[in-house]
Amino acid sequence: MEPQVNCTVSATTVFEPAGRIVRGTGTLTCDAPAALSLKVCLYSQGLGQTSWGAPLQCVSMAGSARTTLSAEAAIAIGPGAAKRYRTVVEAQVNSENQPLEESTAITAP
């Protein structure tokens, strides 16, 4: 039986105006080494819409005997109507699913 490992999952979404890039980052941090994996997906939603579409981009990362693991999904956006963006992170520790983590939604022009 694997020893109990305590972990936290974080999700952030940022807009970089200079390059018109939206970045979604997910980080999994644990208090002891473990087999870690995470999937970071970036979503968009038109203003006034009620549902999020399919992911714009997803990035997966895995590592064994790690205490921290991070991954980033990034897209360049062209001019047009403003949209809302958010990041969703799915994580596993020693093959056990962790609670889904969502970033706060941001609006990018």
DRENTORKOL-3810 file (N, C-alpha, C; in nm, 4 decimals):
REM DRENTORKOL-3810
@n.u->0.0839; n.v->-0.1184; n.w->0.0000; ca.u->0.0000; ca.v->0.0000; ca.w->0.0000; c.u->0.0882; c.v->0.1246; c.w->0.0000
@n.u->0.0543; n.v->0.2190; n.w->-0.0858; ca.u->0.1287; ca.v->0.3442; ca.w->-0.0960; c.u->0.1051; c.v->0.4295; c.w->0.0288
@n.u->0.2092; n.v->0.4967; n.w->0.0796; ca.u->0.1865; ca.v->0.5876; ca.w->0.1923; c.u->0.0987; c.v->0.7050; c.w->0.1494
@n.u->0.0269; n.v->0.7632; n.w->0.2451; ca.u->-0.0607; ca.v->0.8761; ca.w->0.2160; c.u->0.0230; c.v->0.9965; c.w->0.1734
@n.u->-0.0119; n.v->1.0560; n.w->0.0620; ca.u->0.0557; ca.v->1.1754; ca.w->0.0117; c.u->-0.0483; c.v->1.2863; c.w->0.0051
@n.u->-0.0171; n.v->1.4005; n.w->0.0627; ca.u->-0.1077; ca.v->1.5155; ca.w->0.0591; c.u->-0.0646; c.v->1.6097; c.w->-0.0521
@n.u->-0.1600; n.v->1.6437; n.w->-0.1384; ca.u->-0.1282; ca.v->1.7246; ca.w->-0.2563; c.u->-0.2293; c.v->1.8376; c.w->-0.2747
@n.u->-0.1849; n.v->1.9404; n.w->-0.3433; ca.u->-0.2732; ca.v->2.0496; ca.w->-0.3836; c.u->-0.2595; c.v->2.0698; c.w->-0.5336
@n.u->-0.3688; n.v->2.1099; n.w->-0.5948; ca.u->-0.3724; ca.v->2.1359; ca.w->-0.7383; c.u->-0.4110; c.v->2.2818; c.w->-0.7572
@n.u->-0.3404; n.v->2.3517; n.w->-0.8455; ca.u->-0.3761; ca.v->2.4902; ca.w->-0.8750; c.u->-0.3909; c.v->2.5090; c.w->-1.0251
@n.u->-0.4747; n.v->2.6058; n.w->-1.0612; ca.u->-0.4989; ca.v->2.6390; ca.w->-1.2018; c.u->-0.5030; c.v->2.7909; c.w->-1.2151
@n.u->-0.4326; n.v->2.8435; n.w->-1.3130; ca.u->-0.4346; ca.v->2.9879; ca.w->-1.3387; c.u->-0.4482; c.v->3.0131; c.w->-1.4880
@n.u->-0.5076; n.v->3.1260; n.w->-1.5201; ca.u->-0.5188; ca.v->3.1703; ca.w->-1.6592; c.u->-0.4763; c.v->3.3168; c.w->-1.6639
@n.u->-0.3858; n.v->3.3498; n.w->-1.7557; ca.u->-0.3406; ca.v->3.4876; ca.w->-1.7708; c.u->-0.3412; c.v->3.5267; c.w->-1.9175
@n.u->-0.3586; n.v->3.6574; n.w->-1.9415; ca.u->-0.3518; ca.v->3.7127; ca.w->-2.0768; c.u->-0.2311; c.v->3.8046; c.w->-2.0829
@n.u->-0.1464; n.v->3.7828; n.w->-2.1832; ca.u->-0.0295; ca.v->3.8670; ca.w->-2.2052; c.u->-0.0577; c.v->3.9557; c.w->-2.3258
@n.u->-0.0913; n.v->4.0846; n.w->-2.3018; ca.u->-0.1305; ca.v->4.1726; ca.w->-2.4121; c.u->-0.0237; c.v->4.1911; c.w->-2.5192
@n.u->0.1037; n.v->4.1963; n.w->-2.4802; ca.u->0.2101; ca.v->4.2239; ca.w->-2.5782; c.u->0.2117; c.v->4.1211; c.w->-2.6906
@n.u->0.1970; n.v->3.9944; n.w->-2.6572; ca.u->0.1981; ca.v->3.8905; ca.w->-2.7595; c.u->0.0607; c.v->3.8368; c.w->-2.7925
@n.u->-0.0436; n.v->3.8941; n.w->-2.7274; ca.u->-0.1816; ca.v->3.8469; ca.w->-2.7426; c.u->-0.1867; c.v->3.6957; c.w->-2.7199
@n.u->-0.1300; n.v->3.6535; n.w->-2.6062; ca.u->-0.1232; ca.v->3.5123; ca.w->-2.5711; c.u->-0.2033; c.v->3.4878; c.w->-2.4433
@n.u->-0.2834; n.v->3.3825; n.w->-2.4455; ca.u->-0.3531; ca.v->3.3367; ca.w->-2.3261; c.u->-0.2822; c.v->3.2105; c.w->-2.2794
@n.u->-0.2416; n.v->3.2097; n.w->-2.1520; ca.u->-0.1710; ca.v->3.0954; ca.w->-2.0949; c.u->-0.2516; c.v->3.0355; c.w->-1.9809
@n.u->-0.2661; n.v->2.9051; n.w->-1.9843; ca.u->-0.3291; ca.v->2.8308; ca.w->-1.8749; c.u->-0.2251; c.v->2.7410; c.w->-1.8124
@n.u->-0.2070; n.v->2.7533; n.w->-1.6820; ca.u->-0.1046; ca.v->2.6758; ca.w->-1.6123; c.u->-0.1680; c.v->2.5922; c.w->-1.5027
@n.u->-0.1215; n.v->2.4708; n.w->-1.4906; ca.u->-0.1639; ca.v->2.3823; ca.w->-1.3827; c.u->-0.0425; c.v->2.3341; c.w->-1.3069
@n.u->-0.0548; n.v->2.3291; n.w->-1.1743; ca.u->0.0552; ca.v->2.2824; ca.w->-1.0909; c.u->0.0010; c.v->2.1847; c.w->-0.9866
@n.u->0.0730; n.v->2.0763; n.w->-0.9696; ca.u->0.0408; ca.v->1.9750; ca.w->-0.8695; c.u->0.1590; c.v->1.9705; c.w->-0.7733
@n.u->0.1330; n.v->1.9955; n.w->-0.6443; ca.u->0.2383; ca.v->2.0000; ca.w->-0.5439; c.u->0.2025; c.v->1.9039; c.w->-0.4305
@n.u->0.2987; n.v->1.8174; n.w->-0.3945; ca.u->0.2745; ca.v->1.7164; ca.w->-0.2908; c.u->0.3801; c.v->1.7265; c.w->-0.1808
@n.u->0.3458; n.v->1.6728; n.w->-0.0638; ca.u->0.4373; ca.v->1.6795; ca.w->0.0494; c.u->0.5361; c.v->1.5629; c.w->0.0553
@n.u->0.5286; n.v->1.4713; n.w->-0.0404; ca.u->0.6218; ca.v->1.3589; ca.w->-0.0483; c.u->0.6306; c.v->1.3155; c.w->-0.1950
@n.u->0.7414; n.v->1.2550; n.w->-0.2344; ca.u->0.7536; ca.v->1.2090; ca.w->-0.3732; c.u->0.6453; c.v->1.1068; c.w->-0.4078
@n.u->0.5941; n.v->1.1182; n.w->-0.5293; ca.u->0.4893; ca.v->1.0276; ca.w->-0.5765; c.u->0.4901; c.v->1.0257; c.w->-0.7287
@n.u->0.4132; n.v->0.9336; n.w->-0.7852; ca.u->0.3922; ca.v->0.9308; ca.w->-0.9301; c.u->0.2831; c.v->1.0329; c.w->-0.9609
@n.u->0.3195; n.v->1.1381; n.w->-1.0323; ca.u->0.2280; ca.v->1.2483; ca.w->-1.0589; c.u->0.1959; c.v->1.2573; c.w->-1.2070
@n.u->0.0734; n.v->1.2943; n.w->-1.2367; ca.u->0.0370; ca.v->1.3261; ca.w->-1.3747; c.u->-0.0698; c.v->1.4342; c.w->-1.3730
@n.u->-0.0663; n.v->1.5178; n.w->-1.4757; ca.u->-0.1708; ca.v->1.6189; ca.w->-1.4869; c.u->-0.1973; c.v->1.6523; c.w->-1.6314
@n.u->-0.3186; n.v->1.6997; n.w->-1.6523; ca.u->-0.3641; ca.v->1.7417; ca.w->-1.7845; c.u->-0.4208; c.v->1.8818; c.w->-1.7677
@n.u->-0.3680; n.v->1.9750; n.w->-1.8451; ca.u->-0.4088; ca.v->2.1151; ca.w->-1.8391; c.u->-0.4794; c.v->2.1487; c.w->-1.9696
@n.u->-0.6040; n.v->2.1963; n.w->-1.9600; ca.u->-0.6811; ca.v->2.2316; ca.w->-2.0797; c.u->-0.7270; c.v->2.3772; c.w->-2.0705
@n.u->-0.7160; n.v->2.4466; n.w->-2.1823; ca.u->-0.7563; ca.v->2.5863; ca.w->-2.1931; c.u->-0.8851; c.v->2.5924; c.w->-2.2750
@n.u->-0.9848; n.v->2.6637; n.w->-2.2213; ca.u->-1.1169; ca.v->2.6749; ca.w->-2.2845; c.u->-1.1501; c.v->2.8214; c.w->-2.3110
@n.u->-1.2373; n.v->2.8444; n.w->-2.4091; ca.u->-1.2874; ca.v->2.9802; ca.w->-2.4325; c.u->-1.4399; c.v->2.9784; c.w->-2.4380
@n.u->-1.4951; n.v->3.0971; n.w->-2.4175; ca.u->-1.6404; ca.v->3.1147; ca.w->-2.4191; c.u->-1.6687; c.v->3.2553; c.w->-2.4710
@n.u->-1.7562; n.v->3.2658; n.w->-2.5687; ca.u->-1.7957; ca.v->3.3972; ca.w->-2.6166; c.u->-1.8738; c.v->3.4710; c.w->-2.5094
@n.u->-1.8571; n.v->3.6019; n.w->-2.5056; ca.u->-1.9315; ca.v->3.6806; ca.w->-2.4076; c.u->-2.0806; c.v->3.6639; c.w->-2.4343
@n.u->-2.1575; n.v->3.6438; n.w->-2.3310; ca.u->-2.3012; ca.v->3.6220; ca.w->-2.3451; c.u->-2.3396; c.v->3.4770; c.w->-2.3653
@n.u->-2.2424; n.v->3.3888; n.w->-2.3875; ca.u->-2.2721; ca.v->3.2463; ca.w->-2.4016; c.u->-2.2777; c.v->3.1824; c.w->-2.2634
@n.u->-2.3475; n.v->3.0714; n.w->-2.2547; ca.u->-2.3643; ca.v->3.0058; ca.w->-2.1253; c.u->-2.2825; c.v->2.8775; c.w->-2.1104
@n.u->-2.2242; n.v->2.8280; n.w->-2.2193; ca.u->-2.1471; ca.v->2.7041; ca.w->-2.2077; c.u->-2.0077; c.v->2.7231; c.w->-2.2661
@n.u->-1.9147; n.v->2.6445; n.w->-2.2133; ca.u->-1.7774; ca.v->2.6451; ca.w->-2.2625; c.u->-1.7674; c.v->2.5445; c.w->-2.3750
@n.u->-1.6937; n.v->2.5769; n.w->-2.4787; ca.u->-1.6777; ca.v->2.4871; ca.w->-2.5925; c.u->-1.5756; c.v->2.3781; c.w->-2.5635
@n.u->-1.5377; n.v->2.3089; n.w->-2.6681; ca.u->-1.4333; ca.v->2.2066; ca.w->-2.6571; c.u->-1.3016; c.v->2.2753; c.w->-2.6210
@n.u->-1.2082; n.v->2.2024; n.w->-2.5611; ca.u->-1.0807; ca.v->2.2652; ca.w->-2.5252; c.u->-1.0082; c.v->2.3208; c.w->-2.6478
@n.u->-0.9463; n.v->2.4371; n.w->-2.6308; ca.u->-0.8650; ca.v->2.4959; ca.w->-2.7369; c.u->-0.7319; c.v->2.4230; c.w->-2.7475
@n.u->-0.6787; n.v->2.3848; n.w->-2.6317; ca.u->-0.5532; ca.v->2.3108; ca.w->-2.6272; c.u->-0.5443; c.v->2.2386; c.w->-2.4935
@n.u->-0.4896; n.v->2.1169; n.w->-2.4961; ca.u->-0.4621; ca.v->2.0412; ca.w->-2.3740; c.u->-0.3172; c.v->1.9949; c.w->-2.3776
@n.u->-0.2544; n.v->1.9963; n.w->-2.2621; ca.u->-0.1170; ca.v->1.9497; ca.w->-2.2481; c.u->-0.1129; c.v->1.8542; c.w->-2.1297
@n.u->-0.0501; n.v->1.7382; n.w->-2.1500; ca.u->-0.0372; ca.v->1.6398; ca.w->-2.0423; c.u->0.1091; c.v->1.6249; c.w->-2.0037
@n.u->0.1310; n.v->1.5963; n.w->-1.8758; ca.u->0.2661; ca.v->1.5805; ca.w->-1.8243; c.u->0.2608; c.v->1.4740; c.w->-1.7144
@n.u->0.3676; n.v->1.3964; n.w->-1.7019; ca.u->0.3750; ca.v->1.2945; ca.w->-1.5959; c.u->0.5184; c.v->1.2815; c.w->-1.5481
@n.u->0.5331; n.v->1.2382; n.w->-1.4245; ca.u->0.6656; ca.v->1.2154; ca.w->-1.3690; c.u->0.6555; c.v->1.1247; c.w->-1.2481
@n.u->0.7596; n.v->1.0442; n.w->-1.2249; ca.u->0.7589; ca.v->0.9558; ca.w->-1.1089; c.u->0.8563; c.v->1.0085; c.w->-1.0040
@n.u->0.8279; n.v->0.9756; n.w->-0.8782; ca.u->0.9104; ca.v->1.0181; ca.w->-0.7646; c.u->0.9305; c.v->1.1697; c.w->-0.7650
@n.u->0.8219; n.v->1.2428; n.w->-0.7870; ca.u->0.8262; ca.v->1.3899; ca.w->-0.7925; c.u->0.7400; c.v->1.4474; c.w->-0.6818
@n.u->0.7727; n.v->1.5685; n.w->-0.6387; ca.u->0.6877; ca.v->1.6394; ca.w->-0.5430; c.u->0.6111; c.v->1.7521; c.w->-0.6108
@n.u->0.6579; n.v->1.7948; n.w->-0.7292; ca.u->0.5914; ca.v->1.9030; ca.w->-0.8019; c.u->0.5912; c.v->1.8713; c.w->-0.9504
@n.u->0.4805; n.v->1.9068; n.w->-1.0145; ca.u->0.4690; ca.v->1.8899; ca.w->-1.1586; c.u->0.3848; c.v->2.0040; c.w->-1.2123
@n.u->0.4301; n.v->2.0667; n.w->-1.3211; ca.u->0.3559; ca.v->2.1771; ca.w->-1.3825; c.u->0.3461; c.v->2.1552; c.w->-1.5323
@n.u->0.2397; n.v->2.2085; n.w->-1.5908; ca.u->0.2227; ca.v->2.2058; ca.w->-1.7357; c.u->0.1497; c.v->2.3330; c.w->-1.7765
@n.u->0.1704; n.v->2.3727; n.w->-1.9019; ca.u->0.1100; ca.v->2.4962; ca.w->-1.9511; c.u->0.0528; c.v->2.4760; c.w->-2.0906
@n.u->-0.0675; n.v->2.5259; n.w->-2.1096; ca.u->-0.1291; ca.v->2.5321; ca.w->-2.2424; c.u->-0.1321; c.v->2.6801; c.w->-2.2799
@n.u->-0.0944; n.v->2.7134; n.w->-2.4029; ca.u->-0.0907; ca.v->2.8537; ca.w->-2.4440; c.u->-0.1390; c.v->2.8657; c.w->-2.5876
@n.u->-0.2137; n.v->2.9723; n.w->-2.6131; ca.u->-0.2602; ca.v->2.9995; ca.w->-2.7493; c.u->-0.2414; c.v->3.1477; c.w->-2.7798
@n.u->-0.2150; n.v->3.1778; n.w->-2.9049; ca.u->-0.2120; ca.v->3.3165; ca.w->-2.9518; c.u->-0.3515; c.v->3.3489; c.w->-3.0030
@n.u->-0.4021; n.v->3.4658; n.w->-2.9673; ca.u->-0.5362; ca.v->3.5031; ca.w->-3.0122; c.u->-0.5268; c.v->3.6229; c.w->-3.1054
@n.u->-0.6080; n.v->3.6221; n.w->-3.2080; ca.u->-0.6105; ca.v->3.7316; ca.w->-3.3034; c.u->-0.7095; c.v->3.8383; c.w->-3.2600
@n.u->-0.7147; n.v->3.9461; n.w->-3.3343; ca.u->-0.8115; ca.v->4.0507; ca.w->-3.3017; c.u->-0.9535; c.v->4.0005; c.w->-3.3260
@n.u->-1.0465; n.v->4.0589; n.w->-3.2568; ca.u->-1.1861; ca.v->4.0174; ca.w->-3.2723; c.u->-1.2610; c.v->4.0432; c.w->-3.1444
@n.u->-1.3763; n.v->3.9819; n.w->-3.1349; ca.u->-1.4605; ca.v->4.0007; ca.w->-3.0170; c.u->-1.3922; c.v->3.9432; c.w->-2.8937
@n.u->-1.4108; n.v->4.0099; n.w->-2.7810; ca.u->-1.3557; ca.v->3.9619; ca.w->-2.6551; c.u->-1.4178; c.v->3.8269; c.w->-2.6193
@n.u->-1.3407; n.v->3.7448; n.w->-2.5519; ca.u->-1.3882; ca.v->3.6144; ca.w->-2.5051; c.u->-1.3410; c.v->3.5933; c.w->-2.3630
@n.u->-1.4070; n.v->3.4985; n.w->-2.2977; ca.u->-1.3650; ca.v->3.4567; ca.w->-2.1643; c.u->-1.2823; c.v->3.3297; c.w->-2.1795
@n.u->-1.1816; n.v->3.3163; n.w->-2.0950; ca.u->-1.0928; ca.v->3.1994; ca.w->-2.0982; c.u->-1.0788; c.v->3.1435; c.w->-1.9576
@n.u->-1.0637; n.v->3.0115; n.w->-1.9488; ca.u->-1.0388; ca.v->2.9476; ca.w->-1.8200; c.u->-0.9522; c.v->2.8234; c.w->-1.8421
@n.u->-0.8896; n.v->2.7806; n.w->-1.7351; ca.u->-0.8039; ca.v->2.6628; ca.w->-1.7368; c.u->-0.8645; c.v->2.5580; c.w->-1.6451
@n.u->-0.8662; n.v->2.4334; n.w->-1.6916; ca.u->-0.9145; ca.v->2.3213; ca.w->-1.6111; c.u->-0.7993; c.v->2.2213; c.w->-1.5987
@n.u->-0.7738; n.v->2.1776; n.w->-1.4744; ca.u->-0.6627; ca.v->2.0859; ca.w->-1.4483; c.u->-0.7171; c.v->1.9552; c.w->-1.3905
@n.u->-0.6796; n.v->1.8445; n.w->-1.4551; ca.u->-0.7082; ca.v->1.7104; ca.w->-1.4047; c.u->-0.5755; c.v->1.6534; c.w->-1.3561
@n.u->-0.5731; n.v->1.6000; n.w->-1.2349; ca.u->-0.4478; ca.v->1.5487; ca.w->-1.1787; c.u->-0.4678; c.v->1.4104; c.w->-1.1182
@n.u->-0.3584; n.v->1.3350; n.w->-1.1180; ca.u->-0.3554; ca.v->1.2046; ca.w->-1.0522; c.u->-0.2290; c.v->1.1943; c.w->-0.9683
@n.u->-0.2429; n.v->1.1319; n.w->-0.8508; ca.u->-0.1295; ca.v->1.1047; ca.w->-0.7626; c.u->-0.1309; c.v->0.9551; c.w->-0.7347
@n.u->-0.0218; n.v->0.8889; n.w->-0.7693; ca.u->-0.0148; ca.v->0.7420; ca.w->-0.7558; c.u->-0.1386; c.v->0.6760; c.w->-0.8170
@n.u->-0.1766; n.v->0.7223; n.w->-0.9358; ca.u->-0.2893; ca.v->0.6712; ca.w->-1.0159; c.u->-0.4267; c.v->0.6987; c.w->-0.9566
@n.u->-0.4355; n.v->0.7810; n.w->-0.8523; ca.u->-0.5652; ca.v->0.8179; ca.w->-0.7950; c.u->-0.6028; c.v->0.9583; c.w->-0.8396
@n.u->-0.7258; n.v->0.9712; n.w->-0.8918; ca.u->-0.7728; ca.v->1.1014; ca.w->-0.9381; c.u->-0.7830; c.v->1.1995; c.w->-0.8222
@n.u->-0.7438; n.v->1.3224; n.w->-0.8481; ca.u->-0.7567; ca.v->1.4322; ca.w->-0.7522; c.u->-0.8770; c.v->1.5161; c.w->-0.7937
@n.u->-0.9314; n.v->1.5974; n.w->-0.7024; ca.u->-1.0435; ca.v->1.6839; ca.w->-0.7408; c.u->-1.0045; c.v->1.7768; c.w->-0.8571
@n.u->-1.0966; n.v->1.7933; n.w->-0.9508; ca.u->-1.0778; ca.v->1.8819; ca.w->-1.0645; c.u->-1.0577; c.v->2.0246; c.w->-1.0153
@n.u->-0.9661; n.v->2.0979; n.w->-1.0759; ca.u->-0.9397; ca.v->2.2366; ca.w->-1.0373; c.u->-0.9625; c.v->2.3271; c.w->-1.1582
@n.u->-1.0354; n.v->2.4356; n.w->-1.1373; ca.u->-1.0613; ca.v->2.5334; ca.w->-1.2431; c.u->-1.0087; c.v->2.6681; c.w->-1.2012
@n.u->-0.9515; n.v->2.7405; n.w->-1.2958; ca.u->-0.9059; ca.v->2.8756; ca.w->-1.2674; c.u->-1.0268; c.v->2.9709; c.w->-1.2688
@n.u->-1.0049; n.v->3.0890; n.w->-1.2185; ca.u->-1.1011; ca.v->3.1957; ca.w->-1.2357; c.u->-1.1017; c.v->3.2318; c.w->-1.3839
@n.u->-1.2174; n.v->3.2588; n.w->-1.4405; ca.u->-1.2261; ca.v->3.2965; ca.w->-1.5813; c.u->-1.1759; c.v->3.4396; c.w->-1.5983
@n.u->-1.1041; n.v->3.4634; n.w->-1.7079; ca.u->-1.0588; ca.v->3.5979; ca.w->-1.7410; c.u->-1.1213; c.v->3.6382; c.w->-1.8732
@n.u->-1.1269; n.v->3.7684; n.w->-1.8991; ca.u->-1.1756; ca.v->3.8183; ca.w->-2.0279; c.u->-1.0580; c.v->3.8807; c.w->-2.1010
@n.u->-1.0374; n.v->3.8404; n.w->-2.2259; ca.u->-0.9311; ca.v->3.8946; ca.w->-2.3081; c.u->-0.9895; c.v->3.9552; c.w->-2.4337
@n.u->-0.9401; n.v->4.0725; n.w->-2.4709; ca.u->-0.9940; ca.v->4.1411; ca.w->-2.5898; c.u->-0.9546; c.v->4.0723; c.w->-2.7191
END
